Amino acid sequence: MCGMVKPSFIPPADIRELRDLVRYRYKLTCMITGEKNRAQNCLTVSNLKLDDVFSDVFGKSSRSITEQILQHPGETFDVAPFVNRRCKSPIEEIQAAVDGTISKEQAVKLRQCLDHIDELTKHISEVEQETLRLSDKYESALNLIRAVPGFDKNPMTAIQVLSEIGG
């Protein structure tokens, strides 16, 4: 009241909307991380050591092997047709990594985790599209932020900074 306290920064409405979407995207990303950890736990409990032979357990090759395991639980199969030719691990090591058996309960849990990851990924994509649409009018400010080393790799990083500090 006496003018002794500096007033708070209240960004314009469009920046507040952008901030809300960016923070929601962050929460969705955290949810995906949690689901991936649960899925990895299912694989570990089932003695399926895909993390030993693949750099990304949720990548194309590993995911196709996981789908095969879920569709035909308990059956042994040749992993060669499911492995991408760019994979660095030898087929023999990958075959040994899928030597476990998944219980029905773990299969149900793993299926739910993978489906939820796919759904959350779709939601993130939709949120990112809206975020990019809202940030279009701040292109000059975003270009300045992207000039800082490290902020030019992912377009969402500059938008996140913009949404927190304003244009």
DSSP file with accessible surface (Angstrom, degrees, kcal/mol):
  #  RESIDUE AA STRUCTURE BP1 BP2  ACC     N-H-->O    O-->H-N    N-H-->O    O-->H-N    TCO  KAPPA ALPHA  PHI   PSI    X-CA   Y-CA   Z-CA
    1    1 A M              0   0  241      0, 0.0     0, 0.0     0, 0.0     0, 0.0   0.000 360.0 360.0 360.0 -33.6    0.0    0.0    0.0
    2    2 A C        -     0   0  111      1,-0.0     0, 0.0     0, 0.0     0, 0.0   0.351 360.0-112.0 -91.6   2.9    2.8    2.4    0.7
    3    3 A G  S    S+     0   0   73      2,-0.1    -1,-0.0     1,-0.1     0, 0.0   0.688  85.7 118.3  77.4  17.9    4.7    1.5   -2.4
    4    4 A M        +     0   0  167      2,-0.1     2,-0.5     1,-0.0    -1,-0.1   0.675  59.9  67.7 -90.6 -19.0    7.5   -0.2   -0.5
    5    5 A V  S    S-     0   0  128      3,-0.0    -2,-0.1     0, 0.0     3,-0.1  -0.900  87.7-121.6-105.9 129.4    7.1   -3.7   -2.0
    6    6 A K        -     0   0  184     -2,-0.5    -2,-0.1     1,-0.1    -3,-0.0  -0.470  36.6-110.8 -66.5 133.6    7.8   -4.2   -5.6
    7    7 A P        -     0   0  115      0, 0.0     2,-0.1     0, 0.0    -1,-0.1  -0.294  34.4-103.9 -66.8 151.7    4.7   -5.5   -7.4
    8    8 A S        -     0   0  108      1,-0.1     2,-0.6    -3,-0.1    -3,-0.0  -0.402  33.1-107.6 -72.1 151.2    4.7   -9.0   -8.7
    9    9 A F        -     0   0  127     -2,-0.1    -1,-0.1     1,-0.0     0, 0.0  -0.704  34.8-174.5 -80.6 119.9    5.1   -9.8  -12.4
   10   10 A I        -     0   0  128     -2,-0.6     3,-0.1    -3,-0.0     6,-0.0  -0.957  17.6-143.7-115.6 108.5    1.8  -10.9  -13.9
   11   11 A P        -     0   0    5      0, 0.0     5,-0.1     0, 0.0   155,-0.0  -0.247  29.5 -86.2 -69.2 161.7    2.4  -12.0  -17.5
   12   12 A P     >  -     0   0   70      0, 0.0     4,-2.2     0, 0.0     3,-0.4  -0.173  45.2-100.9 -62.1 163.8   -0.2  -11.3  -20.2
   13   13 A A  H  > S+     0   0   48      1,-0.2     4,-2.3     2,-0.2     5,-0.2   0.862 120.5  53.8 -58.0 -39.9   -3.0  -13.9  -20.6
   14   14 A D  H  > S+     0   0   28      1,-0.2     4,-2.2     2,-0.2    -1,-0.2   0.891 109.2  48.3 -68.2 -33.0   -1.4  -15.6  -23.7
   15   15 A I  H  > S+     0   0    1     -3,-0.4     4,-3.0     2,-0.2    -1,-0.2   0.904 110.0  52.7 -71.0 -37.3    1.9  -16.2  -21.8
   16   16 A R  H  X S+     0   0  117     -4,-2.2     4,-2.2     2,-0.2    -2,-0.2   0.907 110.4  48.0 -63.0 -40.3   -0.1  -17.6  -18.8
   17   17 A E  H  X S+     0   0  106     -4,-2.3     4,-2.2     2,-0.2    -2,-0.2   0.919 112.4  48.9 -64.9 -42.3   -1.9  -20.0  -21.2
   18   18 A L  H  X S+     0   0    1     -4,-2.2     4,-2.6     1,-0.2     5,-0.2   0.925 110.7  50.9 -62.1 -43.8    1.5  -21.0  -22.7
   19   19 A R  H  X S+     0   0   46     -4,-3.0     4,-2.6   144,-0.2     5,-0.2   0.910 108.3  52.5 -60.2 -42.5    2.9  -21.5  -19.2
   20   20 A D  H  X S+     0   0  113     -4,-2.2     4,-2.0     1,-0.2    -1,-0.2   0.929 111.8  45.2 -61.5 -44.2    0.0  -23.7  -18.3
   21   21 A L  H  X S+     0   0   36     -4,-2.2     4,-2.5     2,-0.2    -2,-0.2   0.904 112.4  50.9 -66.9 -41.3    0.5  -25.9  -21.4
   22   22 A V  H  X S+     0   0    5     -4,-2.6     4,-2.0     1,-0.2    -2,-0.2   0.914 111.8  47.4 -63.4 -42.3    4.2  -26.1  -20.9
   23   23 A R  H  X S+     0   0  119     -4,-2.6     4,-2.0    -5,-0.2    -1,-0.2   0.880 111.1  51.5 -67.8 -35.4    3.8  -27.2  -17.3
   24   24 A Y  H  X S+     0   0  108     -4,-2.0     4,-2.4    -5,-0.2    -2,-0.2   0.914 107.6  52.7 -66.6 -40.0    1.2  -29.7  -18.3
   25   25 A R  H  X S+     0   0   41     -4,-2.5     4,-2.4     1,-0.2    -2,-0.2   0.907 107.5  52.6 -59.9 -41.9    3.6  -31.1  -20.9
   26   26 A Y  H  X S+     0   0  142     -4,-2.0     4,-2.3     2,-0.2    -1,-0.2   0.925 108.6  49.6 -60.7 -43.3    6.2  -31.5  -18.1
   27   27 A K  H  X S+     0   0  135     -4,-2.0     4,-2.1     1,-0.2    -2,-0.2   0.907 110.2  50.4 -63.6 -40.8    3.7  -33.4  -15.9
   28   28 A L  H  X S+     0   0    3     -4,-2.4     4,-2.2     2,-0.2    -1,-0.2   0.908 109.1  52.0 -62.9 -40.1    2.9  -35.7  -18.8
   29   29 A T  H  X S+     0   0   53     -4,-2.4     4,-2.1     1,-0.2    -2,-0.2   0.905 108.9  50.1 -62.9 -41.2    6.6  -36.3  -19.4
   30   30 A C  H  X S+     0   0   56     -4,-2.3     4,-2.2     1,-0.2    -1,-0.2   0.882 108.4  53.3 -63.8 -37.6    7.0  -37.2  -15.8
   31   31 A M  H  X S+     0   0   85     -4,-2.1     4,-2.3     2,-0.2    -2,-0.2   0.899 107.2  51.3 -64.5 -40.2    4.1  -39.6  -16.0
   32   32 A I  H  X S+     0   0   17     -4,-2.2     4,-2.8     2,-0.2     5,-0.2   0.920 107.8  53.0 -62.0 -42.4    5.8  -41.4  -19.0
   33   33 A T  H  X S+     0   0   75     -4,-2.1     4,-2.2     1,-0.2    -2,-0.2   0.929 109.1  49.1 -59.7 -43.3    9.0  -41.7  -17.0
   34   34 A G  H  X S+     0   0   18     -4,-2.2     4,-2.1     1,-0.2    -1,-0.2   0.917 111.8  48.2 -62.2 -43.1    7.0  -43.4  -14.2
   35   35 A E  H  X S+     0   0   26     -4,-2.3     4,-2.6     1,-0.2    -1,-0.2   0.893 109.8  52.4 -66.4 -38.0    5.3  -45.8  -16.6
   36   36 A K  H  X S+     0   0   70     -4,-2.8     4,-2.7     2,-0.2    -1,-0.2   0.898 108.5  51.2 -64.3 -38.9    8.6  -46.7  -18.3
   37   37 A N  H  X S+     0   0  107     -4,-2.2     4,-2.1    -5,-0.2    -2,-0.2   0.908 111.0  47.9 -63.7 -41.4   10.1  -47.5  -14.8
   38   38 A R  H  X S+     0   0  111     -4,-2.1     4,-2.1     2,-0.2    -2,-0.2   0.912 112.5  48.8 -65.2 -40.9    7.1  -49.7  -14.1
   39   39 A A  H  X S+     0   0    0     -4,-2.6     4,-2.1     2,-0.2    -2,-0.2   0.924 110.4  51.0 -64.6 -42.1    7.5  -51.5  -17.5
   40   40 A Q  H  X S+     0   0   37     -4,-2.7     4,-2.6     1,-0.2    -1,-0.2   0.895 107.5  54.0 -62.6 -37.5   11.2  -51.9  -16.9
   41   41 A N  H  X S+     0   0   78     -4,-2.1     4,-2.9     1,-0.2     5,-0.3   0.914 106.0  52.5 -62.0 -43.3   10.4  -53.4  -13.5
   42   42 A C  H  X S+     0   0    0     -4,-2.1     4,-1.6     1,-0.2    -1,-0.2   0.917 111.2  46.9 -58.5 -43.2    8.1  -56.0  -15.2
   43   43 A L  H  <>S+     0   0    3     -4,-2.1     5,-2.9     2,-0.2    -2,-0.2   0.921 113.2  48.3 -66.4 -41.6   10.8  -57.0  -17.6
   44   44 A T  H ><5S+     0   0   72     -4,-2.6     3,-1.8     1,-0.2    -2,-0.2   0.930 110.2  50.6 -65.7 -44.6   13.4  -57.3  -14.8
   45   45 A V  H 3<5S+     0   0   90     -4,-2.9    -1,-0.2     1,-0.3    -2,-0.2   0.852 110.5  51.4 -61.1 -32.6   11.1  -59.4  -12.6
   46   46 A S  T 3<5S-     0   0    8     -4,-1.6    55,-0.6    -5,-0.3    -1,-0.3   0.331 116.3-115.9 -88.0   6.9   10.5  -61.6  -15.6
   47   47 A N  T < 5 +     0   0   84     -3,-1.8     2,-0.7     1,-0.2    53,-0.3   0.816  67.8 143.5  61.6  33.0   14.2  -62.1  -16.2
   48   48 A L      < -     0   0    1     -5,-2.9     2,-1.0    -6,-0.2     3,-0.3  -0.909  32.4-167.7-102.1 106.7   14.0  -60.3  -19.6
   49   49 A K    >>  +     0   0   80     48,-2.2     3,-1.3    -2,-0.7     4,-0.6  -0.359  33.7 141.8 -98.5  54.8   17.2  -58.3  -19.8
   50   50 A L  H >>  +     0   0    0     -2,-1.0     4,-2.0     1,-0.3     3,-0.8   0.803  67.2  65.7 -65.9 -26.9   16.5  -56.1  -22.7
   51   51 A D  H 34 S+     0   0   75     -3,-0.3    -1,-0.3     1,-0.2    -2,-0.1   0.717  95.1  59.5 -69.9 -17.2   18.3  -53.2  -21.0
   52   52 A D  H <4 S+     0   0  112     -3,-1.3    -1,-0.2     1,-0.1    -2,-0.2   0.779 117.5  28.2 -77.8 -25.8   21.5  -55.2  -21.3
   53   53 A V  H << S+     0   0   10     -3,-0.8     2,-0.4    -4,-0.6    36,-0.3   0.571 116.0  58.1-114.6 -13.2   21.4  -55.4  -25.1
   54   54 A F     <  -     0   0   20     -4,-2.0     3,-0.2     1,-0.1    -1,-0.1  -0.967  61.6-150.0-121.3 138.1   19.5  -52.3  -26.2
   55   55 A S  S    S+     0   0  138     -2,-0.4     2,-0.5     1,-0.3    -1,-0.1   0.818  98.1  36.4 -71.4 -29.2   20.3  -48.7  -25.4
   56   56 A D    >   -     0   0   81      1,-0.1     3,-1.9    -6,-0.1     6,-0.4  -0.935  66.7-166.4-126.9 108.4   16.6  -47.9  -25.5
   57   57 A V  T 3  S+     0   0   14     -2,-0.5    -1,-0.1     1,-0.3    -2,-0.1   0.708  95.0  48.5 -65.7 -17.7   14.3  -50.5  -24.0
   58   58 A F  T 3  S+     0   0   41      4,-0.1    -1,-0.3    -3,-0.1    -3,-0.0   0.187  90.4 113.5-109.3  17.6   11.4  -48.7  -25.6
   59   59 A G  S <> S-     0   0   18     -3,-1.9     4,-2.7     1,-0.0     5,-0.3  -0.132  85.3 -86.6 -78.3-178.5   13.0  -48.3  -29.0
   60   60 A K  H  > S+     0   0  170      2,-0.2     4,-2.1     1,-0.2     5,-0.2   0.931 122.7  39.7 -60.6 -52.9   11.8  -49.9  -32.2
   61   61 A S  H  > S+     0   0   13      2,-0.2     4,-2.1     1,-0.2    -1,-0.2   0.952 119.2  45.4 -65.2 -49.5   13.6  -53.3  -31.9
   62   62 A S  H  > S+     0   0    1     -6,-0.4     4,-2.7     1,-0.2    -1,-0.2   0.901 112.5  51.7 -62.6 -39.8   13.1  -53.8  -28.2
   63   63 A R  H  X S+     0   0   42     -4,-2.7     4,-2.5     1,-0.2    -1,-0.2   0.904 108.5  50.7 -66.2 -38.3    9.5  -52.8  -28.4
   64   64 A S  H  X S+     0   0   39     -4,-2.1     4,-2.0    -5,-0.3    -1,-0.2   0.897 111.5  48.4 -68.7 -34.9    8.8  -55.3  -31.2
   65   65 A I  H  X S+     0   0    0     -4,-2.1     4,-2.5     2,-0.2    -2,-0.2   0.927 111.0  50.8 -67.4 -42.4   10.4  -58.0  -29.2
   66   66 A T  H  X S+     0   0    5     -4,-2.7     4,-2.4     1,-0.2    -2,-0.2   0.913 109.0  51.2 -61.2 -41.5    8.4  -57.0  -26.1
   67   67 A E  H  X S+     0   0   42     -4,-2.5     4,-2.4     1,-0.2    -1,-0.2   0.909 109.2  50.8 -62.5 -41.0    5.2  -57.1  -28.2
   68   68 A Q  H  X S+     0   0   35     -4,-2.0     4,-2.0     1,-0.2    -2,-0.2   0.915 110.0  50.0 -62.5 -42.4    6.1  -60.6  -29.4
   69   69 A I  H  < S+     0   0   13     -4,-2.5    -2,-0.2     1,-0.2    -1,-0.2   0.912 112.6  47.2 -62.8 -40.7    6.6  -61.7  -25.9
   70   70 A L  H  < S+     0   0   23     -4,-2.4    -2,-0.2     1,-0.2    -1,-0.2   0.860 113.4  47.5 -71.0 -34.0    3.2  -60.3  -24.8
   71   71 A Q  H  < S+     0   0  121     -4,-2.4    -1,-0.2     1,-0.3    -2,-0.2   0.808 127.2  26.5 -76.3 -29.0    1.4  -61.9  -27.7
   72   72 A H  S >< S-     0   0   65     -4,-2.0     3,-1.5    -5,-0.2    -1,-0.3  -0.557  83.4-169.1-132.8  67.8    3.0  -65.3  -27.2
   73   73 A P  T 3  S+     0   0   70      0, 0.0     3,-0.1     0, 0.0    -3,-0.1  -0.304  71.7  13.1 -64.2 139.0    3.9  -65.6  -23.5
   74   74 A G  T 3  S+     0   0   58      1,-0.3     2,-0.3    26,-0.1    -5,-0.1   0.283  98.0 117.8  84.3 -12.3    6.1  -68.5  -22.6
   75   75 A E    <   -     0   0  119     -3,-1.5     2,-0.3    -6,-0.2    -1,-0.3  -0.688  60.7-132.8 -89.7 141.6    7.0  -69.4  -26.1
   76   76 A T        +     0   0  133     -2,-0.3     2,-0.3    -3,-0.1    23,-0.1  -0.688  33.2 171.7 -88.1 147.0   10.6  -69.2  -27.4
   77   77 A F        -     0   0   35     -2,-0.3     2,-0.5    18,-0.1    -8,-0.0  -0.972  39.3 -96.1-150.7 161.8   11.1  -67.5  -30.7
   78   78 A D        -     0   0   96     -2,-0.3     4,-0.2     1,-0.1    -2,-0.0  -0.720  26.7-161.3 -84.0 125.3   13.9  -66.3  -32.9
   79   79 A V    >>  +     0   0    0     -2,-0.5     3,-1.7     1,-0.2     4,-0.8   0.656  68.9  92.7 -82.3 -14.8   14.6  -62.6  -32.3
   80   80 A A  G >4 S+     0   0   40      1,-0.3     3,-1.0     2,-0.2    -1,-0.2   0.858  82.3  52.0 -51.9 -44.4   16.4  -62.0  -35.5
   81   81 A P  G 34 S+     0   0  102      0, 0.0    -1,-0.3     0, 0.0    -2,-0.1   0.754 110.4  50.7 -67.3 -17.4   13.4  -60.8  -37.6
   82   82 A F  G <4 S+     0   0   59     -3,-1.7     2,-0.5    -4,-0.2   -18,-0.2   0.575  91.0  92.4 -93.9 -11.4   12.5  -58.3  -34.8
   83   83 A V  S << S-     0   0   22     -3,-1.0     2,-0.1    -4,-0.8     8,-0.0  -0.736  76.5-124.7 -93.5 129.7   16.0  -56.6  -34.6
   84   84 A N    >   -     0   0   46     -2,-0.5     3,-2.0     1,-0.1    -2,-0.1  -0.396  21.3-122.3 -66.5 143.8   16.8  -53.6  -36.7
   85   85 A R  T 3  S+     0   0  224      1,-0.3    -1,-0.1    -2,-0.1    -2,-0.0   0.725 110.0  61.3 -64.6 -19.4   19.9  -54.0  -38.8
   86   86 A R  T 3  S+     0   0  185      2,-0.0    -1,-0.3     0, 0.0     2,-0.1   0.513  75.4 120.3 -85.2  -2.7   21.5  -51.0  -37.2
   87   87 A C    <   -     0   0   37     -3,-2.0   -33,-0.1     1,-0.1    -4,-0.0  -0.400  54.1-153.7 -65.2 134.3   21.4  -52.6  -33.8
   88   88 A K        +     0   0  201     -2,-0.1    -1,-0.1   -35,-0.1   -34,-0.1   0.715  66.4  90.4 -85.3 -22.3   24.9  -52.9  -32.3
   89   89 A S  S    S-     0   0   28    -36,-0.3   -36,-0.1     1,-0.1    -2,-0.0  -0.548  84.5-110.1 -76.8 140.0   24.3  -55.9  -30.1
   90   90 A P     >  -     0   0   53      0, 0.0     4,-1.9     0, 0.0     3,-0.4  -0.345  22.7-120.1 -66.4 147.8   24.9  -59.4  -31.6
   91   91 A I  H  > S+     0   0   59      1,-0.2     4,-2.9     2,-0.2     5,-0.2   0.862 112.3  59.4 -56.9 -36.9   21.8  -61.5  -32.2
   92   92 A E  H  > S+     0   0  145      1,-0.2     4,-2.0     2,-0.2    -1,-0.2   0.905 106.2  47.0 -61.9 -40.9   23.1  -64.2  -29.8
   93   93 A E  H  > S+     0   0  105     -3,-0.4     4,-1.8     2,-0.2    -1,-0.2   0.893 112.6  49.3 -67.5 -39.7   23.2  -61.8  -26.9
   94   94 A I  H  X S+     0   0    0     -4,-1.9     4,-1.1     2,-0.2    -2,-0.2   0.923 109.4  52.1 -65.4 -41.6   19.8  -60.5  -27.7
   95   95 A Q  H >< S+     0   0   63     -4,-2.9     3,-0.6     1,-0.2    -2,-0.2   0.912 110.4  48.4 -60.7 -41.2   18.5  -64.1  -27.8
   96   96 A A  H >< S+     0   0   71     -4,-2.0     3,-1.3     1,-0.2    -1,-0.2   0.841 104.8  60.3 -68.0 -30.5   20.0  -64.8  -24.4
   97   97 A A  H 3< S+     0   0    9     -4,-1.8   -48,-2.2     1,-0.3     3,-0.3   0.756 102.7  51.3 -70.4 -23.4   18.5  -61.6  -23.0
   98   98 A V  T << S+     0   0   17     -4,-1.1    -1,-0.3    -3,-0.6    -2,-0.2   0.056  75.5 111.4-100.7  26.8   14.9  -62.8  -23.8
   99   99 A D    <   +     0   0  123     -3,-1.3    -1,-0.2   -52,-0.2   -51,-0.1   0.415  56.8  93.1 -81.4   1.6   15.5  -66.1  -22.0
  100  100 A G  S    S-     0   0   17     -3,-0.3     2,-0.4   -53,-0.3   -53,-0.2  -0.257  70.4-127.2 -86.6 177.3   13.1  -65.3  -19.2
  101  101 A T        -     0   0  106    -55,-0.6     2,-0.5   -28,-0.1   -53,-0.1  -0.994  13.8-141.8-127.8 138.2    9.4  -66.0  -18.8
  102  102 A I        -     0   0   14     -2,-0.4     2,-0.1   -33,-0.1   -59,-0.1  -0.830  16.7-132.0-101.7 132.1    6.7  -63.5  -18.1
  103  103 A S     >  -     0   0   50     -2,-0.5     4,-2.5     1,-0.1     5,-0.2  -0.343  25.5-110.3 -75.3 163.3    3.9  -64.4  -15.8
  104  104 A K  H  > S+     0   0  166      1,-0.2     4,-2.2     2,-0.2     5,-0.2   0.910 119.4  50.7 -60.3 -40.7    0.3  -63.6  -16.7
  105  105 A E  H  > S+     0   0  135      1,-0.2     4,-2.3     2,-0.2    -1,-0.2   0.918 111.6  46.3 -65.3 -43.4    0.1  -60.9  -14.1
  106  106 A Q  H  > S+     0   0   39      1,-0.2     4,-3.0     2,-0.2    -1,-0.2   0.870 110.4  54.6 -67.9 -34.0    3.3  -59.3  -15.2
  107  107 A A  H  X S+     0   0   15     -4,-2.5     4,-2.5     2,-0.2    -2,-0.2   0.915 108.7  48.0 -64.3 -41.4    2.1  -59.5  -18.8
  108  108 A V  H  X S+     0   0   84     -4,-2.2     4,-2.3     2,-0.2    -2,-0.2   0.940 114.3  46.3 -63.8 -45.7   -1.1  -57.7  -18.0
  109  109 A K  H  X S+     0   0   75     -4,-2.3     4,-2.4     1,-0.2    -2,-0.2   0.934 113.1  48.9 -63.2 -44.6    0.8  -55.0  -16.1
  110  110 A L  H  X S+     0   0    1     -4,-3.0     4,-2.7     1,-0.2     5,-0.2   0.909 109.9  51.8 -63.2 -42.2    3.3  -54.6  -18.8
  111  111 A R  H  X S+     0   0   61     -4,-2.5     4,-2.6     1,-0.2     5,-0.2   0.930 110.9  48.3 -59.3 -45.0    0.6  -54.3  -21.5
  112  112 A Q  H  X S+     0   0  118     -4,-2.3     4,-2.4     2,-0.2    -2,-0.2   0.917 111.6  49.8 -63.2 -42.0   -1.1  -51.6  -19.5
  113  113 A C  H  X S+     0   0    5     -4,-2.4     4,-2.5     2,-0.2    -2,-0.2   0.939 112.5  46.5 -61.9 -46.9    2.1  -49.7  -19.0
  114  114 A L  H  X S+     0   0    2     -4,-2.7     4,-2.3     1,-0.2    -2,-0.2   0.904 113.1  48.9 -65.1 -40.4    3.0  -49.8  -22.7
  115  115 A D  H  X S+     0   0   68     -4,-2.6     4,-2.3    -5,-0.2    -1,-0.2   0.903 111.9  49.5 -64.7 -39.9   -0.5  -48.7  -23.7
  116  116 A H  H  X S+     0   0   57     -4,-2.4     4,-2.9    -5,-0.2     5,-0.2   0.898 108.6  52.9 -67.1 -38.9   -0.4  -45.9  -21.2
  117  117 A I  H  X S+     0   0    7     -4,-2.5     4,-2.5     2,-0.2    -2,-0.2   0.936 110.4  48.1 -59.9 -45.2    3.0  -44.8  -22.5
  118  118 A D  H  X S+     0   0   74     -4,-2.3     4,-1.9     2,-0.2    -2,-0.2   0.911 112.9  48.1 -61.8 -42.6    1.6  -44.7  -26.1
  119  119 A E  H  X S+     0   0  107     -4,-2.3     4,-2.2     2,-0.2    -2,-0.2   0.926 112.2  48.1 -65.2 -44.5   -1.5  -42.7  -24.9
  120  120 A L  H  X S+     0   0    5     -4,-2.9     4,-2.6     1,-0.2    -2,-0.2   0.886 108.6  55.0 -64.8 -36.7    0.6  -40.2  -23.0
  121  121 A T  H  X S+     0   0   72     -4,-2.5     4,-2.1    -5,-0.2    -1,-0.2   0.905 107.7  49.9 -62.4 -39.7    2.9  -39.8  -26.0
  122  122 A K  H  X S+     0   0  122     -4,-1.9     4,-2.1     2,-0.2    -2,-0.2   0.922 110.4  50.1 -64.6 -42.0   -0.1  -38.9  -28.1
  123  123 A H  H  X S+     0   0   54     -4,-2.2     4,-2.6     1,-0.2    -2,-0.2   0.913 109.0  51.7 -63.3 -41.9   -1.2  -36.4  -25.5
  124  124 A I  H  X S+     0   0   19     -4,-2.6     4,-2.8     1,-0.2    -1,-0.2   0.917 107.8  52.7 -61.6 -41.8    2.2  -34.8  -25.4
  125  125 A S  H  X S+     0   0   55     -4,-2.1     4,-2.1     1,-0.2    -1,-0.2   0.925 110.7  46.8 -60.4 -43.2    2.2  -34.4  -29.2
  126  126 A E  H  X S+     0   0   93     -4,-2.1     4,-1.9     2,-0.2    -1,-0.2   0.905 112.5  49.3 -66.4 -41.0   -1.2  -32.6  -29.1
  127  127 A V  H  X S+     0   0   16     -4,-2.6     4,-2.5     1,-0.2    -2,-0.2   0.908 110.0  52.1 -65.2 -39.3   -0.1  -30.3  -26.3
  128  128 A E  H  X S+     0   0   53     -4,-2.8     4,-2.8     2,-0.2     5,-0.2   0.895 106.4  53.3 -64.7 -39.6    3.1  -29.5  -28.2
  129  129 A Q  H  X S+     0   0  130     -4,-2.1     4,-2.0     2,-0.2    -1,-0.2   0.935 112.4  44.2 -60.4 -44.9    1.2  -28.6  -31.3
  130  130 A E  H  X S+     0   0   72     -4,-1.9     4,-2.5     2,-0.2    -2,-0.2   0.896 112.4  52.8 -67.2 -38.2   -1.0  -26.2  -29.3
  131  131 A T  H  X S+     0   0    0     -4,-2.5     4,-1.8     1,-0.2    -2,-0.2   0.925 109.3  48.5 -63.1 -44.5    2.1  -24.8  -27.5
  132  132 A L  H  X S+     0   0   73     -4,-2.8     4,-0.6     2,-0.2    -1,-0.2   0.890 110.9  51.7 -63.4 -37.3    3.8  -24.2  -30.9
  133  133 A R  H >< S+     0   0  140     -4,-2.0     3,-0.9    -5,-0.2     4,-0.3   0.940 111.5  46.2 -64.6 -43.9    0.7  -22.4  -32.1
  134  134 A L  H 3< S+     0   0   20     -4,-2.5     3,-0.4     1,-0.2    -1,-0.2   0.802 111.5  52.0 -68.6 -29.3    0.5  -20.2  -29.1
  135  135 A S  H >< S+     0   0    3     -4,-1.8     3,-1.7     1,-0.2    -1,-0.2   0.504  81.1  95.1 -87.6  -3.4    4.2  -19.3  -29.3
  136  136 A D  G X< S+     0   0  103     -3,-0.9     3,-1.3    -4,-0.6    -1,-0.2   0.878  80.1  55.7 -55.5 -40.3    4.1  -18.2  -32.9
  137  137 A K  G 3  S+     0   0  146     -3,-0.4    -1,-0.3    -4,-0.3     3,-0.2   0.620 102.8  57.3 -73.2  -8.1    3.7  -14.6  -32.1
  138  138 A Y  G <>  +     0   0   40     -3,-1.7     4,-2.6     1,-0.2    -1,-0.3  -0.005  66.8 125.3-107.8  29.2    6.8  -14.6  -29.9
  139  139 A E  H <> S+     0   0   77     -3,-1.3     4,-2.4     1,-0.2     5,-0.2   0.869  71.4  52.1 -59.3 -39.7    9.1  -15.8  -32.7
  140  140 A S  H  > S+     0   0   92     -3,-0.2     4,-1.6     2,-0.2    -1,-0.2   0.930 112.3  45.3 -66.0 -41.6   11.6  -12.9  -32.3
  141  141 A A  H  > S+     0   0   17      1,-0.2     4,-2.1     2,-0.2    -2,-0.2   0.906 112.8  51.7 -66.3 -39.1   11.9  -13.5  -28.5
  142  142 A L  H  X S+     0   0    0     -4,-2.6     4,-2.8     1,-0.2    -2,-0.2   0.887 105.9  54.5 -65.2 -37.2   12.3  -17.2  -29.1
  143  143 A N  H  X S+     0   0   86     -4,-2.4     4,-0.8    -5,-0.2    -1,-0.2   0.880 107.8  50.3 -64.4 -36.4   15.1  -16.6  -31.7
  144  144 A L  H >< S+     0   0  130     -4,-1.6     3,-0.6     2,-0.2     4,-0.4   0.921 111.7  47.2 -65.8 -42.6   16.9  -14.5  -29.0
  145  145 A I  H >< S+     0   0   25     -4,-2.1     3,-1.5     1,-0.2    -2,-0.2   0.914 108.8  54.7 -64.6 -40.7   16.6  -17.4  -26.5
  146  146 A R  H 3< S+     0   0   52     -4,-2.8    -1,-0.2     1,-0.3    -2,-0.2   0.679  93.5  71.5 -68.3 -16.4   17.7  -19.9  -29.1
  147  147 A A  T << S+     0   0   79     -4,-0.8    -1,-0.3    -3,-0.6    -2,-0.2   0.733  78.7  91.8 -70.4 -20.1   20.9  -17.9  -29.6
  148  148 A V  S X  S-     0   0   70     -3,-1.5     3,-2.1    -4,-0.4     4,-0.3  -0.587  96.4-101.6 -74.5 130.3   22.0  -19.0  -26.2
  149  149 A P  T 3  S+     0   0  119      0, 0.0    -1,-0.1     0, 0.0    -2,-0.1  -0.276 106.9  22.0 -55.5 133.8   24.1  -22.2  -26.5
  150  150 A G  T 3  S+     0   0   50     -4,-0.1     3,-0.3    -3,-0.0     4,-0.3   0.132 104.3  83.6  96.5 -20.3   22.1  -25.3  -25.6
  151  151 A F  S <  S+     0   0   61     -3,-2.1     7,-0.4    -6,-0.2    -4,-0.1   0.468  78.4  67.0 -93.4  -1.0   18.7  -23.7  -26.2
  152  152 A D  S    S+     0   0   95     -4,-0.3    -1,-0.2    -6,-0.1    -6,-0.1   0.548  83.3  73.5 -96.1  -5.8   18.7  -24.3  -29.9
  153  153 A K  S    S+     0   0  172     -3,-0.3    -2,-0.1     1,-0.2    -1,-0.1   0.955 103.4  28.6 -74.1 -50.2   18.5  -28.2  -29.8
  154  154 A N    >>  -     0   0   68     -4,-0.3     3,-1.4     1,-0.1     4,-0.8  -0.955  68.4-148.7-116.3 122.7   14.9  -28.6  -28.7
  155  155 A P  H 3> S+     0   0   63      0, 0.0     4,-1.5     0, 0.0     3,-0.1   0.809  96.9  62.8 -61.6 -25.4   12.3  -26.0  -29.7
  156  156 A M  H 3> S+     0   0    9      1,-0.2     4,-2.4     2,-0.2     5,-0.1   0.787  92.6  64.3 -72.0 -23.1   10.3  -26.7  -26.6
  157  157 A T  H <> S+     0   0   46     -3,-1.4     4,-2.1     2,-0.2    -1,-0.2   0.946 104.5  44.0 -65.4 -47.4   13.2  -25.5  -24.3
  158  158 A A  H  X S+     0   0    0     -4,-0.8     4,-2.6    -7,-0.4    -1,-0.2   0.899 113.3  52.1 -64.3 -38.6   13.1  -21.9  -25.6
  159  159 A I  H  X S+     0   0    0     -4,-1.5     4,-2.7     1,-0.2    -1,-0.2   0.890 107.0  53.5 -65.2 -37.4    9.3  -21.9  -25.3
  160  160 A Q  H  X S+     0   0   78     -4,-2.4     4,-1.3     2,-0.2    -1,-0.2   0.927 110.0  46.8 -63.8 -43.4    9.6  -23.2  -21.7
  161  161 A V  H >X S+     0   0   42     -4,-2.1     4,-2.4     1,-0.2     3,-0.6   0.943 112.8  50.3 -62.6 -46.1   11.9  -20.3  -20.8
  162  162 A L  H 3X S+     0   0    0     -4,-2.6     4,-2.4     1,-0.2    -2,-0.2   0.912 107.6  53.6 -57.8 -42.5    9.6  -17.8  -22.6
  163  163 A S  H 3< S+     0   0    0     -4,-2.7    -1,-0.2     1,-0.2  -144,-0.2   0.783 113.5  42.8 -67.8 -25.6    6.5  -19.1  -20.8
  164  164 A E  H << S+     0   0   68     -4,-1.3    -1,-0.2    -3,-0.6    -2,-0.2   0.832 127.2  25.9 -89.2 -35.4    8.2  -18.6  -17.4
  165  165 A I  H  < S-     0   0  115     -4,-2.4    -2,-0.2     1,-0.2    -3,-0.2   0.574 103.8-128.0-106.6 -10.8    9.8  -15.2  -17.9
  166  166 A G     <        0   0   10     -4,-2.4    -1,-0.2    -5,-0.4    -2,-0.1  -0.134 360.0 360.0  88.0 173.8    7.6  -13.7  -20.5
  167  167 A G              0   0   78     -4,-0.1    -1,-0.2    -2,-0.0    -4,-0.1   0.561 360.0 360.0 -89.1 360.0    8.4  -12.0  -23.8
